Amino acid sequence: MFSYSPIFPALMMVVGLSITLALHWLIGKVRDKAIRKLDVITTTTEESVIQPETSLQKLYAEWIAKGLRTMLWMLFIAFALNLIPTLQDDLLKARDSFQQLLVRSGHWLLGQGLSVAIVLVITIFLMRFAAALIKTAFSVYETRFAIKQDEYVQRRSQTLSAIFRGVAQAVIFFIGLMVALQQGGLNITPILASAGIVGLAVGFGAQSLIKDLFAGLMILFEEQYSVGDTIKIGDVSGTVESLTLRSTRVRGGDGALTMFPNGNISTVANLSKDWLRVVLDFEVDYTNDIDAAMKLMSEVATALKSERPAEILEDPQMQGLDKIINDNLTLRLVFKTIPAKQGEISRELRRRIKIAFDQAGIKGPVRAVL
């Protein structure tokens, strides 16, 4: 008659572990082969059409492989746990006092403990999958606008992607934690009630924080500005370096980093949206031929427009004589430029007008000698 040996469960566990490792390796090879095949399709097809689809297919392949591997190891753990009671029968004969603890632990692990482990594994899986899915979806969205060279939409998409990933992971983690505690035998009703009371108290005590969060949402959804934009808030102007639901960080031209709570931002000027108008005032002496000076300014500006048509969006308009102060005349010229180029273009135009005036003999403003 065959007699049971404690070595048998250990051998079964080794065999099960070997099979699990082999299947784990096989799943990885199949996944790598599928991804390489998708890479070949991407390189042999127009990238602007196939890239969004292959990005999602790669994500599906990666996470299907992770899901299969997770299920594989969960089956192995369940198989190993089923072998533990047979090992316990031989080990617990020597120590009766330790028997009850191991039996209870085994029952808990096979019952509630296994449920808790499954919930935690699924929670972590969903958190990572949701973050990857949101990131991939926004990457596909950015790719479509990259073809149109819409940098503003790309920056806004990156900002929203980071925020949505954080919110999705936080929600999934909280739900998973509550389910795990409930599966572990804990009564979560008092926890939820306490969380509600604490949330109410925090809501009354942190009204400024809630105001900042809602203001941050409005900034994002109304597309007021995004990371990389040049803005002006009050007396501070610079580039948006970081934008969260809580605050906005602006890096000034001198390198100073200024942080603004979103709820305190009442007025903001976005210097990077659509277009900017350059108002160029140039002073000349009262004795100059004013019509010749205005004509020369207009010609120089039109020549610059023909050289940089993508940066100057409309023909320069000479508005004429704007001011007469003492013996000086102020001539005004206006034109539209793309964002972030108005300073460079206005400086270049001033340089060219100065050279043209010198060549034409048009005198600059006369300064009073004290």
Secondary structure, 3 states (H helix, E strand, C coil): CCCCCCHHHHHHHHHHHHHHHHHHHHHHHHHHHHHHHHHHHHHHCCHHHHHHHHHHHHHHHHHHHHHHHHHHHHHHHHHHHHHHHHHHHHHCCCCHHHHHHHHHHHHHHHHHHHHHHHHHHHHHHHHHHHHHHHHHHHHHHHHHHHHCCCHHHHHHHHHHHHHHHHHHHHHHHHHHHHHHHHHCCCCCHHHHHHHHHHHHHHHHHCHHHHHHHHHHHHHHHCCCCCCCCEEEECCEEEEEEEECCCEEEEEECCCCEEEEEHHHCCCCEECCCCCEEEEEEEEEECCCCHHHHHHHHHHHHHHHHHHCCCCECCCCEEEEEEEEECCEEEEEEEEEECCCCHHHHHHHHHHHHHHHHHHHCCCCCCCCCC
